[in-house]
Amino acid sequence: MAAVLKVEGITKRFGGLTAVSGVSLEVKQGEILGLIGPNGAGKTTFFNILTGLYQPNEGSIMFEGRPIQGMKPFRIAQQGMTRTFQNIRLLKDESVLENVKVGMFGRTRSGLWSAILGLGSAKREEHEVTEASLRVLELVGLRGFEQEQAGSLSYGNQRRVEIARALVSGPKLLLLDEPTAGMNGQEVHEMEALIRTIRGSGTTLILIEHNVGMVCKLCDRVAVLDHGEKIADGDPHEIMNSPAVIEAYIGKTESEEGIPVA
Ligand SMILES: Nc1ncnc2c1ncn2[C@@H]1O[C@H](COP(=O)(O)OP(=O)(O)OP(=O)(O)O)[C@@H](O)[C@H]1O
């Protein structure tokens, strides 16, 4: 399988703190890659670098064979890499439909003046954006909710709106930052099914997730960050049993601390 994303030697420093240190990673077409690690390991910083919010101090990023460093976030989204955030970021007073349409910002061809003057091309485009938004709402299971106020939806459904917004432009690679954070068991179960549906529609995914059970069930491969470094990359079940990964999660081993590890 071809690599959709190829990251080599990415480092990001904040003053004296190295949040991401020499990380290399490949993501193949059609796979779900889990990105895990303890709190503060550098996972979100890594997403922020991929999507252009932060510039790395070192390293290179190739997306579909083209370098994307230095591009602004909206340009990277135009290239086909979109994301959701750990904290839900919706226009809570706007309708679900309007929130999803925001995901097409920068993708439309008609200029501001055609829209203001009500020209036919702008109207056609508006219709296409609405149709695309409704299709993606169907995919995430929210058809029928399009006129609801986004802020009035349940937590789980607000996350679905965020995902719909990230999907409406038809990305090749979707980055999900803790999509099940704060969800109950039923919502987690539904999110797993949605992620499978998204992959089934041909989108490659990287998933930051603390729910290890879900990672094992869903991901084809898992990469582990600890203190900014990639300490493992491979089959989810093998990774979860790796001593280095167990130690990263539960701290020092009994040989160092004299405390039996449960
Ligand atoms: N803008 C910033 N300025 C300074 N330090 C930052 C900044 N962003 C992140 N950091 C630091 O970089 C380190 C990695 O943070 P990051 O949020 O990437 O970790 P994480 O693995 O996503 O953690 P969590 O699982 O808790 O979300 C942390 O020590 C954090 O405090």
The ligand as an ORCA input file, in Angstrom:
! r2SCAN-3c Opt
* xyz 0 1
  N       1.870     25.815     22.941
  C       2.626     25.231     23.860
  N       3.534     25.922     24.564
  C       4.321     25.322     25.498
  N       4.251     24.008     25.815
  C       3.359     23.274     25.140
  C       2.504     23.815     24.138
  N       1.719     22.831     23.638
  C       2.071     21.713     24.305
  N       3.035     21.975     25.197
  C       3.684     21.003     26.077
  O       4.169     19.951     25.263
  C       4.015     18.694     25.925
  C       3.188     17.760     25.065
  O       1.828     18.204     25.119
  P       0.668     17.549     24.244
  O      -0.588     18.318     24.534
  O       1.110     17.447     22.850
  O       0.581     16.092     24.883
  P      -0.537     14.977     24.688
  O       0.192     13.697     24.486
  O      -1.484     15.384     23.619
  O      -1.242     14.962     26.099
  P      -2.777     14.608     26.510
  O      -2.939     13.121     26.324
  O      -2.847     15.005     27.945
  O      -3.677     15.420     25.636
  C       3.398     18.972     27.288
  O       4.442     19.070     28.244
  C       2.738     20.331     27.077
  O       2.666     21.061     28.285
*
